[in-house]
């Protein structure tokens, strides 16, 4: 057993590690923005090599243009965060899906990022829209919050009004680990938002005489941290799924899917992920494809038959029997 001093030292070490990774990420984005600005300026000078207009050549104009560009990008980001939530319907055809589960529906929510720009009003809209779909189950695939429990904990409470036949299932994303003790958020989600938090565990849902298993893992980010009890373990999660069940795995980062496929022996029918925001969070959008095995949409692995749905919005998934070829 750890004494209080050891436990406190462990938490402090984990906090330092989190701070280091967050700072590194911010510096990387800053360097990328500066590099993009320099390239943008060089391209303009390349296409206007003979421009000698005193205004366009002045340092003041360059500063003003940079400021306008920065403000435009800022307002664009806020506008994206504030836009009305929309629903995308995705039909998923699964091999050997039992007839009793044909038409089973799941709403997938991800990357809501409750915080300074996403408040209670937007969450209430998401809840109302989700409930109107009348799904069998609801999943929240990480990055639910951006802040500390004492500052924005109250903004999460509308999630307690989410309704589905089998419940609301949640897994952590990387952002839950950025602000204080992640266990405080997990306790709040369980006790005040009525979420079923899946931490390398599973829940078996029964429809008729057939079972559908929803399993969930800690975020891939935990493999870089030293937080006691937090580590991605898909093998442990899927051990909770009975033989013959339709297995659905909640994984925040789709890049974790490649590791999971290599580690687990139990068949996975469908993985639900988010994290990538469809690529729009990347400065050089095309390079997002190089960094992510699965960026956006529904993918299918030819060998295993496993499918991966990577979302950046509200997705209404409907399961169907795969037709015979």
C-alpha contacts under 8 A as a table, 3 or more apart, distances in Angstrom:
res1	aa1	res2	aa2	distance
2	X	5	X	7.95
2	X	6	X	5.73
2	X	7	X	5.98
3	X	6	X	5.36
3	X	7	X	6.18
4	X	7	X	5.05
4	X	8	X	6.03
5	X	8	X	5.09
5	X	9	X	6.09
6	X	9	X	5.07
6	X	10	X	6.08
7	X	10	X	5.06
7	X	11	X	6.28
8	X	11	X	5.15
8	X	12	X	6.16
9	X	12	X	5.02
9	X	13	X	6.09
10	X	13	X	5.14
10	X	14	X	6.19
10	X	226	X	7.65
10	X	227	X	7.42
11	X	14	X	5.06
11	X	15	X	6.09
11	X	227	X	7.05
12	X	15	X	5.01
12	X	16	X	6.21
13	X	16	X	5.12
13	X	17	X	6.27
13	X	226	X	7.58
14	X	17	X	5.04
14	X	18	X	6.18
14	X	225	X	6.33
14	X	226	X	5.46
14	X	227	X	5.84
15	X	18	X	5.06
15	X	19	X	6.10
15	X	180	X	7.48
16	X	19	X	5.05
16	X	20	X	6.11
17	X	20	X	5.08
17	X	21	X	6.34
17	X	225	X	6.55
17	X	226	X	7.94
18	X	21	X	5.29
18	X	22	X	6.14
18	X	177	X	7.29
18	X	178	X	6.23
18	X	225	X	7.21
19	X	22	X	5.17
19	X	23	X	5.95
19	X	178	X	7.50
20	X	23	X	5.18
20	X	24	X	6.05
21	X	24	X	5.05
21	X	25	X	6.15
22	X	25	X	5.09
22	X	26	X	6.27
22	X	178	X	7.26
23	X	26	X	5.10
23	X	27	X	6.16
24	X	27	X	5.17
24	X	28	X	6.07
25	X	28	X	5.07
25	X	29	X	6.28
26	X	29	X	5.19
26	X	30	X	6.16
27	X	30	X	4.95
27	X	31	X	6.09
28	X	31	X	5.21
28	X	32	X	6.15
29	X	32	X	4.99
29	X	33	X	6.13
30	X	33	X	5.12
30	X	34	X	6.25
31	X	34	X	5.13
31	X	35	X	6.07
32	X	35	X	5.02
32	X	36	X	6.05
32	X	283	X	7.30
33	X	36	X	5.03
33	X	37	X	6.16
33	X	283	X	7.28
34	X	37	X	5.07
34	X	38	X	6.25
35	X	38	X	5.17
35	X	39	X	6.22
36	X	39	X	5.11
36	X	40	X	6.06
37	X	40	X	5.00
37	X	41	X	6.21
37	X	66	X	7.95
38	X	41	X	5.14
38	X	42	X	6.18
39	X	42	X	5.06
39	X	43	X	6.12
40	X	43	X	5.20
40	X	44	X	6.40
41	X	44	X	5.19
41	X	45	X	6.34
42	X	45	X	5.09
42	X	46	X	6.02
43	X	46	X	4.93
43	X	47	X	6.29
44	X	47	X	5.29
44	X	48	X	6.00
45	X	48	X	4.93
45	X	49	X	5.39
46	X	49	X	5.44
48	X	51	X	5.47
51	X	56	X	7.75
51	X	57	X	7.72
52	X	56	X	7.46
52	X	57	X	6.45
53	X	56	X	5.47
53	X	57	X	6.09
54	X	57	X	5.15
54	X	58	X	6.00
55	X	58	X	5.31
55	X	61	X	6.42
56	X	61	X	6.13
56	X	62	X	7.64
57	X	61	X	7.30
57	X	62	X	7.87
58	X	61	X	5.42
58	X	62	X	6.71
59	X	62	X	5.11
59	X	63	X	6.25
60	X	63	X	5.09
60	X	64	X	6.12
61	X	64	X	5.02
61	X	65	X	6.02
62	X	65	X	5.10
62	X	66	X	6.12
63	X	66	X	5.15
63	X	67	X	6.23
64	X	67	X	5.09
64	X	68	X	6.23
65	X	68	X	5.12
65	X	69	X	6.14
66	X	69	X	5.09
66	X	70	X	6.12
67	X	70	X	5.09
67	X	71	X	6.18
68	X	71	X	5.15
68	X	72	X	6.06
69	X	72	X	5.05
69	X	73	X	6.22
70	X	73	X	5.23
70	X	74	X	6.18
71	X	74	X	4.98
71	X	75	X	6.10
72	X	75	X	5.24
72	X	76	X	6.05
73	X	76	X	4.99
73	X	77	X	6.18
74	X	77	X	5.17
74	X	78	X	6.33
75	X	78	X	5.10
75	X	79	X	6.01
76	X	79	X	5.04
76	X	80	X	6.21
77	X	80	X	5.19
77	X	81	X	6.37
78	X	81	X	5.06
78	X	82	X	6.14
78	X	117	X	7.04
79	X	82	X	5.03
79	X	83	X	5.99
80	X	83	X	5.45
81	X	117	X	6.66
81	X	118	X	6.83
82	X	117	X	7.28
82	X	118	X	7.16
82	X	122	X	7.78
84	X	122	X	7.94
85	X	125	X	7.44
85	X	126	X	6.49
85	X	313	X	7.25
85	X	314	X	7.20
86	X	313	X	6.82
86	X	314	X	6.25
87	X	313	X	6.90
87	X	314	X	4.89
87	X	315	X	5.63
87	X	316	X	6.78
88	X	313	X	7.50
88	X	314	X	6.33
88	X	315	X	4.83
88	X	316	X	6.05
89	X	315	X	5.83
89	X	316	X	4.70
89	X	317	X	6.03
89	X	318	X	7.61
90	X	315	X	6.85
90	X	316	X	6.07
90	X	317	X	4.88
90	X	318	X	6.32
91	X	317	X	5.87
91	X	318	X	4.92
91	X	319	X	6.17
91	X	320	X	7.09
92	X	317	X	6.75
92	X	318	X	5.96
92	X	319	X	4.94
92	X	320	X	6.03
93	X	319	X	6.00
93	X	320	X	4.77
93	X	321	X	5.49
93	X	322	X	4.62
93	X	323	X	7.87
94	X	97	X	5.59
94	X	269	X	6.96
94	X	319	X	6.99
94	X	320	X	6.22
94	X	321	X	5.50
94	X	322	X	5.09
95	X	305	X	7.76
95	X	321	X	6.45
95	X	322	X	5.24
96	X	321	X	6.60
96	X	322	X	7.08
97	X	101	X	6.66
97	X	102	X	6.89
97	X	246	X	7.24
97	X	320	X	6.98
97	X	321	X	5.05
97	X	322	X	7.29
98	X	101	X	5.51
98	X	102	X	6.74
98	X	210	X	6.99
98	X	321	X	7.28
99	X	102	X	5.15
99	X	321	X	7.19
100	X	207	X	6.41
100	X	208	X	6.31
100	X	209	X	7.81
100	X	210	X	6.73
101	X	104	X	5.29
101	X	207	X	6.68
101	X	210	X	7.42
101	X	319	X	7.31
101	X	320	X	7.63
102	X	319	X	5.83
102	X	320	X	4.75
102	X	321	X	6.01
103	X	318	X	5.63
103	X	319	X	5.21
103	X	320	X	5.68
104	X	135	X	7.93
104	X	136	X	6.40
104	X	318	X	5.80
104	X	319	X	5.31
104	X	320	X	7.62
105	X	135	X	5.19
105	X	136	X	5.32
105	X	137	X	6.71
105	X	316	X	6.92
105	X	317	X	5.50
105	X	318	X	4.49
105	X	319	X	6.28
106	X	135	X	5.54
106	X	136	X	5.96
106	X	137	X	4.89
106	X	138	X	5.52
106	X	139	X	7.16
106	X	316	X	5.92
106	X	317	X	5.05
106	X	318	X	6.54
107	X	130	X	7.07
107	X	135	X	6.29
107	X	137	X	6.53
107	X	138	X	4.77
107	X	139	X	6.15
107	X	314	X	6.92
107	X	315	X	5.62
107	X	316	X	4.56
107	X	317	X	6.03
108	X	138	X	6.17
108	X	139	X	4.96
108	X	140	X	6.10
108	X	141	X	7.23
108	X	272	X	7.51
108	X	311	X	7.83
108	X	314	X	5.95
108	X	315	X	5.07
108	X	316	X	6.43
108	X	317	X	7.29
109	X	112	X	7.43
109	X	138	X	7.65
109	X	139	X	6.01
109	X	140	X	4.67
109	X	141	X	6.21
109	X	311	X	7.94
109	X	312	X	8.00
109	X	313	X	6.58
109	X	314	X	5.23
109	X	315	X	6.77
110	X	140	X	5.45
110	X	141	X	4.82
110	X	142	X	5.83
110	X	143	X	6.73
110	X	144	X	6.97
110	X	273	X	7.61
110	X	274	X	5.67
110	X	275	X	7.56
110	X	311	X	6.97
110	X	312	X	6.36
110	X	313	X	6.75
110	X	314	X	7.48
111	X	141	X	7.28
111	X	142	X	6.11
111	X	143	X	4.65
111	X	144	X	5.66
111	X	274	X	6.62
111	X	275	X	6.41
111	X	277	X	7.55
111	X	312	X	6.79
112	X	118	X	7.65
112	X	143	X	6.46
112	X	144	X	5.06
112	X	145	X	7.00
113	X	118	X	6.63
113	X	143	X	5.73
113	X	144	X	4.86
113	X	145	X	4.47
113	X	146	X	5.38
114	X	117	X	7.40
114	X	118	X	4.86
114	X	119	X	6.12
114	X	123	X	7.93
114	X	144	X	6.02
114	X	145	X	4.41
114	X	146	X	5.73
114	X	147	X	7.84
114	X	152	X	7.68
114	X	155	X	7.15
114	X	156	X	7.28
115	X	118	X	5.16
115	X	119	X	6.19
115	X	145	X	6.22
115	X	146	X	5.08
115	X	147	X	6.00
115	X	152	X	6.31
115	X	155	X	7.88
116	X	119	X	6.79
116	X	146	X	7.96
118	X	122	X	6.28
118	X	123	X	7.51
119	X	122	X	5.71
119	X	123	X	6.49
119	X	155	X	6.03
120	X	123	X	4.98
120	X	124	X	6.05
120	X	155	X	4.91
120	X	156	X	7.16
120	X	158	X	6.99
121	X	124	X	5.17
121	X	125	X	6.48
122	X	125	X	5.06
122	X	126	X	6.33
123	X	126	X	5.02
123	X	127	X	6.13
123	X	155	X	7.82
123	X	156	X	7.66
123	X	158	X	6.53
123	X	159	X	7.21
124	X	127	X	5.02
124	X	128	X	6.10
124	X	158	X	5.93
124	X	159	X	7.70
125	X	128	X	5.17
125	X	129	X	6.07
126	X	129	X	5.17
126	X	130	X	5.96
127	X	130	X	5.14
127	X	131	X	6.06
127	X	158	X	7.22
127	X	159	X	6.49
127	X	161	X	6.97
127	X	162	X	5.73
128	X	131	X	5.28
128	X	132	X	6.23
128	X	162	X	7.95
129	X	132	X	5.20
129	X	133	X	6.89
130	X	133	X	5.49
130	X	134	X	7.35
130	X	135	X	7.96
130	X	162	X	7.37
130	X	314	X	7.82
131	X	134	X	5.42
131	X	135	X	7.39
131	X	162	X	6.25
131	X	163	X	5.85
131	X	164	X	7.37
133	X	316	X	7.73
134	X	163	X	7.70
134	X	164	X	6.44
135	X	138	X	6.81
135	X	164	X	5.57
135	X	165	X	7.19
135	X	316	X	7.98
136	X	164	X	5.33
136	X	165	X	4.95
136	X	166	X	5.94
136	X	167	X	7.88
137	X	164	X	5.30
137	X	165	X	6.24
137	X	166	X	5.24
137	X	167	X	5.59
137	X	168	X	6.27
137	X	169	X	7.87
138	X	163	X	7.98
138	X	164	X	6.56
138	X	167	X	6.38
138	X	168	X	4.67
138	X	169	X	6.21
139	X	168	X	5.66
139	X	169	X	4.70
139	X	170	X	5.80
139	X	250	X	7.87
140	X	144	X	7.59
140	X	168	X	7.43
140	X	169	X	6.11
140	X	170	X	4.64
140	X	171	X	6.64
141	X	144	X	7.88
141	X	170	X	5.92
141	X	171	X	5.46
141	X	172	X	6.94
141	X	173	X	7.08
141	X	250	X	6.23
141	X	251	X	6.55
141	X	252	X	5.25
141	X	272	X	7.15
141	X	273	X	6.09
141	X	274	X	6.46
142	X	170	X	6.92
142	X	171	X	5.36
142	X	172	X	4.48
142	X	173	X	3.83
142	X	174	X	7.41
142	X	175	X	7.94
142	X	176	X	7.78
142	X	219	X	7.92
142	X	251	X	7.97
142	X	252	X	5.32
142	X	274	X	7.46
142	X	275	X	7.74
143	X	146	X	7.48
143	X	172	X	6.60
143	X	173	X	4.47
143	X	174	X	6.36
143	X	175	X	5.21
143	X	176	X	6.14
143	X	252	X	7.79
143	X	275	X	7.43
144	X	172	X	7.83
144	X	173	X	7.40
144	X	175	X	7.76
144	X	176	X	7.27
145	X	175	X	6.86
145	X	176	X	6.27
146	X	175	X	6.31
146	X	176	X	6.98
146	X	178	X	7.90
146	X	179	X	7.32
147	X	151	X	6.88
147	X	152	X	6.42
147	X	178	X	7.96
147	X	179	X	5.63
148	X	151	X	5.40
148	X	152	X	6.24
148	X	153	X	7.16
148	X	179	X	5.50
148	X	180	X	6.40
149	X	152	X	5.53
149	X	153	X	4.37
149	X	184	X	7.01
149	X	185	X	6.38
150	X	153	X	5.84
151	X	154	X	7.86
152	X	155	X	5.39
152	X	156	X	7.32
153	X	156	X	5.67
153	X	157	X	7.45
153	X	188	X	7.64
154	X	157	X	5.59
155	X	158	X	7.07
156	X	159	X	5.91
156	X	189	X	7.95
156	X	193	X	6.76
157	X	160	X	5.70
157	X	192	X	6.49
157	X	193	X	5.41
158	X	161	X	5.74
158	X	162	X	7.79
158	X	193	X	7.33
159	X	162	X	5.51
159	X	193	X	5.51
159	X	194	X	7.70
160	X	192	X	6.86
160	X	193	X	4.15
160	X	194	X	5.26
160	X	195	X	7.36
161	X	193	X	7.95
162	X	168	X	7.28
163	X	167	X	6.81
163	X	168	X	7.55
164	X	167	X	5.30
164	X	168	X	7.12
166	X	205	X	6.96
167	X	195	X	7.74
167	X	196	X	7.40
168	X	194	X	7.71
168	X	195	X	5.44
168	X	196	X	5.92
169	X	195	X	5.95
169	X	196	X	4.75
169	X	197	X	5.97
169	X	198	X	6.82
170	X	195	X	6.41
170	X	196	X	6.01
170	X	197	X	4.85
170	X	198	X	6.02
170	X	216	X	7.61
170	X	250	X	7.96
171	X	197	X	5.95
171	X	198	X	5.56
171	X	199	X	6.70
171	X	216	X	5.98
171	X	217	X	6.40
171	X	218	X	6.41
171	X	219	X	7.49
171	X	250	X	6.73
171	X	251	X	7.18
171	X	252	X	7.14
172	X	176	X	6.34
172	X	217	X	7.76
172	X	218	X	5.75
172	X	219	X	5.63
172	X	252	X	6.94
173	X	176	X	5.81
173	X	177	X	7.63
173	X	218	X	7.55
173	X	219	X	5.23
173	X	221	X	7.83
173	X	252	X	5.37
173	X	253	X	7.47
173	X	275	X	7.67
174	X	177	X	5.65
174	X	178	X	7.16
174	X	219	X	6.09
174	X	220	X	7.54
174	X	221	X	5.62
174	X	222	X	7.88
174	X	252	X	7.95
175	X	178	X	5.20
175	X	179	X	7.53
176	X	179	X	6.51
176	X	182	X	5.92
176	X	185	X	7.51
177	X	180	X	7.18
177	X	181	X	7.22
177	X	182	X	5.44
179	X	182	X	7.23
181	X	184	X	5.64
181	X	185	X	7.39
182	X	185	X	5.31
182	X	186	X	6.41
183	X	186	X	4.90
183	X	187	X	6.11
184	X	187	X	5.24
184	X	188	X	6.26
185	X	188	X	5.04
185	X	189	X	6.08
186	X	189	X	5.11
186	X	190	X	6.23
186	X	197	X	7.18
187	X	190	X	5.21
187	X	191	X	5.99
188	X	191	X	5.27
188	X	192	X	5.38
188	X	193	X	6.69
189	X	192	X	5.80
189	X	193	X	4.76
189	X	194	X	6.27
189	X	195	X	5.53
189	X	196	X	7.99
189	X	197	X	7.51
190	X	193	X	5.96
190	X	194	X	5.11
190	X	195	X	5.05
190	X	196	X	6.30
190	X	197	X	6.66
191	X	194	X	5.85
191	X	195	X	7.83
198	X	201	X	5.37
198	X	202	X	6.52
198	X	215	X	6.79
198	X	216	X	4.94
198	X	217	X	6.48
198	X	218	X	7.88
199	X	216	X	6.03
199	X	217	X	5.15
199	X	218	X	5.47
199	X	237	X	7.63
200	X	215	X	7.21
200	X	216	X	5.51
200	X	217	X	4.22
200	X	218	X	6.21
200	X	232	X	6.79
200	X	233	X	5.60
200	X	234	X	6.22
200	X	236	X	5.88
200	X	237	X	4.19
200	X	238	X	7.94
201	X	215	X	5.67
201	X	216	X	5.86
201	X	217	X	6.91
201	X	236	X	6.62
201	X	237	X	3.98
201	X	238	X	6.99
201	X	239	X	7.93
201	X	240	X	6.34
202	X	213	X	6.68
202	X	214	X	5.57
202	X	215	X	3.93
202	X	216	X	6.30
202	X	237	X	5.65
202	X	238	X	6.66
202	X	239	X	8.00
202	X	240	X	5.25
202	X	241	X	6.49
203	X	213	X	5.78
203	X	214	X	5.43
203	X	215	X	6.32
203	X	240	X	7.26
203	X	241	X	7.49
204	X	211	X	6.46
204	X	212	X	5.91
204	X	213	X	4.43
204	X	214	X	6.43
204	X	240	X	8.00
204	X	241	X	6.70
204	X	242	X	8.00
205	X	211	X	5.65
205	X	212	X	5.11
205	X	213	X	5.91
205	X	214	X	7.60
206	X	209	X	6.76
206	X	210	X	5.76
206	X	211	X	4.54
206	X	212	X	6.24
207	X	210	X	5.46
207	X	211	X	6.27
207	X	212	X	7.71
210	X	245	X	7.18
211	X	244	X	7.75
211	X	245	X	5.00
211	X	246	X	6.55
212	X	245	X	5.30
212	X	246	X	4.67
212	X	247	X	6.15
212	X	248	X	7.65
213	X	241	X	5.68
213	X	242	X	7.79
213	X	245	X	6.20
213	X	246	X	5.94
213	X	247	X	4.89
213	X	248	X	6.06
214	X	241	X	7.94
214	X	247	X	6.23
214	X	248	X	4.90
214	X	249	X	5.91
214	X	250	X	7.39
215	X	237	X	5.71
215	X	238	X	6.20
215	X	240	X	7.69
215	X	241	X	7.59
215	X	247	X	7.42
215	X	248	X	6.17
215	X	249	X	4.77
215	X	250	X	6.13
216	X	234	X	7.57
216	X	237	X	6.28
216	X	249	X	5.48
216	X	250	X	4.53
216	X	251	X	6.36
217	X	232	X	5.49
217	X	233	X	6.14
217	X	234	X	6.01
217	X	237	X	6.52
217	X	249	X	7.83
217	X	250	X	6.59
217	X	251	X	6.06
218	X	222	X	6.99
218	X	230	X	6.52
218	X	231	X	5.85
218	X	232	X	4.61
218	X	233	X	7.22
218	X	251	X	7.62
219	X	222	X	5.84
219	X	231	X	7.41
219	X	232	X	5.94
219	X	251	X	6.80
219	X	252	X	6.01
219	X	253	X	6.97
220	X	223	X	5.84
220	X	231	X	7.63
220	X	232	X	5.89
220	X	252	X	7.68
220	X	253	X	6.59
220	X	256	X	6.16
221	X	224	X	5.72
221	X	225	X	7.07
222	X	225	X	4.99
222	X	226	X	7.42
222	X	227	X	7.45
222	X	230	X	6.15
222	X	231	X	5.13
222	X	232	X	6.57
223	X	226	X	7.91
223	X	231	X	5.92
223	X	232	X	6.82
226	X	230	X	7.90
227	X	230	X	5.59
227	X	231	X	7.97
233	X	236	X	5.56
233	X	237	X	6.44
234	X	237	X	4.91
234	X	238	X	6.03
234	X	260	X	6.38
234	X	263	X	7.88
234	X	264	X	6.93
235	X	238	X	5.36
235	X	239	X	6.15
235	X	263	X	7.16
235	X	264	X	5.49
235	X	265	X	7.94
236	X	239	X	5.17
236	X	240	X	7.22
237	X	240	X	5.88
237	X	241	X	7.82
238	X	241	X	5.28
238	X	247	X	7.99
238	X	266	X	7.04
239	X	242	X	7.58
241	X	245	X	6.79
241	X	247	X	7.08
242	X	245	X	5.81
246	X	268	X	7.68
246	X	269	X	6.36
247	X	267	X	7.19
247	X	268	X	5.20
247	X	269	X	5.35
247	X	270	X	6.71
248	X	268	X	6.31
248	X	269	X	5.96
248	X	270	X	4.82
248	X	271	X	5.74
248	X	272	X	7.46
249	X	268	X	7.09
249	X	270	X	6.36
249	X	271	X	4.75
249	X	272	X	6.30
250	X	271	X	5.89
250	X	272	X	5.02
250	X	273	X	6.40
251	X	254	X	6.68
251	X	256	X	7.24
251	X	257	X	7.65
251	X	271	X	6.78
251	X	272	X	6.07
251	X	273	X	5.16
251	X	274	X	7.88
252	X	272	X	7.55
252	X	273	X	4.75
252	X	274	X	5.40
252	X	275	X	6.05
253	X	256	X	5.71
253	X	257	X	7.79
253	X	273	X	5.86
253	X	274	X	6.06
253	X	275	X	5.41
253	X	276	X	7.62
254	X	257	X	5.44
254	X	273	X	5.45
254	X	274	X	6.76
254	X	275	X	7.40
254	X	292	X	7.60
254	X	293	X	7.35
254	X	294	X	6.04
254	X	295	X	7.70
254	X	308	X	7.90
254	X	310	X	6.89
255	X	258	X	6.13
255	X	259	X	7.70
255	X	292	X	6.12
255	X	293	X	5.97
255	X	294	X	6.85
256	X	259	X	5.38
256	X	260	X	6.18
257	X	260	X	4.95
257	X	261	X	6.04
257	X	271	X	7.77
258	X	261	X	5.31
258	X	262	X	6.52
259	X	262	X	5.23
259	X	263	X	6.30
260	X	263	X	5.08
260	X	264	X	6.01
261	X	264	X	5.80
261	X	265	X	7.96
264	X	267	X	7.88
267	X	304	X	7.78
267	X	306	X	7.81
268	X	271	X	7.28
268	X	306	X	5.85
269	X	305	X	7.12
269	X	306	X	4.82
269	X	307	X	6.21
270	X	306	X	5.71
270	X	307	X	4.75
270	X	308	X	5.67
270	X	309	X	7.48
271	X	306	X	7.67
271	X	307	X	6.26
271	X	308	X	4.64
271	X	309	X	6.23
272	X	308	X	6.01
272	X	309	X	5.06
272	X	310	X	6.28
272	X	311	X	7.94
273	X	308	X	7.35
273	X	309	X	6.11
273	X	310	X	4.76
273	X	311	X	6.44
274	X	277	X	6.79
274	X	310	X	5.08
274	X	311	X	4.99
274	X	312	X	6.04
275	X	312	X	7.58
276	X	279	X	5.57
276	X	280	X	7.86
276	X	281	X	7.38
276	X	295	X	6.14
276	X	296	X	7.37
276	X	310	X	7.88
276	X	311	X	7.99
276	X	312	X	7.32
277	X	280	X	5.91
277	X	281	X	6.36
277	X	296	X	7.80
277	X	311	X	7.17
277	X	312	X	4.82
278	X	281	X	7.83
278	X	295	X	6.01
278	X	296	X	5.09
278	X	311	X	7.09
278	X	312	X	5.94
279	X	282	X	5.70
279	X	285	X	5.88
279	X	288	X	5.80
279	X	295	X	6.75
279	X	296	X	7.70
280	X	283	X	7.71
280	X	285	X	6.52
281	X	285	X	7.83
282	X	285	X	5.19
282	X	287	X	7.88
282	X	288	X	6.45
284	X	287	X	5.63
284	X	288	X	7.15
285	X	288	X	5.42
285	X	289	X	7.89
286	X	289	X	5.94
286	X	290	X	7.68
287	X	290	X	5.11
287	X	291	X	6.63
288	X	291	X	5.20
288	X	292	X	6.14
288	X	295	X	7.35
289	X	292	X	5.34
289	X	293	X	7.02
289	X	294	X	7.69
289	X	295	X	6.45
290	X	293	X	7.43
292	X	295	X	5.71
294	X	299	X	7.38
294	X	308	X	7.93
294	X	310	X	7.02
295	X	310	X	6.56
296	X	309	X	7.46
296	X	310	X	4.89
296	X	311	X	5.97
296	X	312	X	7.67
297	X	309	X	5.63
297	X	310	X	5.18
297	X	311	X	6.28
298	X	307	X	6.89
298	X	308	X	5.62
298	X	309	X	4.40
298	X	310	X	6.41
299	X	307	X	5.45
299	X	308	X	5.02
299	X	309	X	6.37
300	X	305	X	6.33
300	X	306	X	5.86
300	X	307	X	4.31
300	X	308	X	6.36
301	X	304	X	5.77
301	X	305	X	5.15
301	X	306	X	5.31
301	X	307	X	6.15
302	X	305	X	5.37
302	X	306	X	7.69
311	X	314	X	7.62
311	X	315	X	7.03
